[in-house]
Amino acid sequence: MGKRRHFFISVPNENSIHALNVCIGLNGTQIYSIDKKTLYVKTTDVLINNETEKGIEQDKMFPPGLTEEKTYQEANRILKSSKFKGINELDGIN
């Protein structure tokens, strides 16, 4: 499936986020922060490329200025924080 990538997206409006189309699996690879203002998305280049081939621009999936890509370790640290529900281990997310 390819190298996994981890994104955190500030969500001004839930309906404006197209990144949900590139999540690995379903529920476990997209997590909203407790305040619903940040969305975590775990994906791969293959899934991103599949969407761009359908005509979805990468800027629509991951809006510039609202999106930060993080390493596995950084994503794990953020997800364990009180901003999210203290998820203990990123590996447990599909």
Residue pairs with C-beta under 8 A, 6 or more apart in sequence:
1 24
1 44
1 46
1 47
2 44
2 45
2 46
3 44
3 45
4 24
4 42
4 43
4 44
4 72
5 42
5 43
5 44
5 45
5 48
5 69
6 40
6 41
6 42
6 69
6 70
6 71
6 72
6 74
6 75
6 90
7 19
7 40
7 41
7 42
7 43
7 62
7 67
7 68
7 69
7 70
8 38
8 39
8 40
8 41
8 67
8 68
8 70
8 75
8 78
9 17
9 19
9 38
9 39
9 41
9 62
9 63
9 66
9 67
9 68
10 37
10 38
10 66
10 67
11 17
11 32
11 36
11 37
11 38
11 39
11 66
12 66
14 36
16 63
17 39
17 63
18 51
18 56
18 60
18 61
19 30
19 39
19 41
19 43
19 61
19 62
20 30
20 39
20 41
21 51
21 56
21 61
22 41
22 43
22 47
22 48
22 50
22 51
22 61
23 29
23 30
23 41
23 42
23 43
23 47
24 42
24 43
24 44
24 47
24 94
25 94
26 94
28 92
28 93
28 94
29 41
29 42
29 43
29 93
29 94
30 39
30 40
30 41
30 42
31 39
31 40
31 79
31 84
31 85
31 87
31 93
32 38
32 39
32 40
33 39
33 40
33 83
33 84
34 82
34 83
34 84
34 85
35 83
38 83
40 75
40 78
40 79
40 84
42 75
42 90
42 93
48 58
48 61
51 61
52 58
62 69
70 78
72 90
75 90
76 89
76 90
78 84
79 87
79 90
80 86
80 87
80 88
87 93
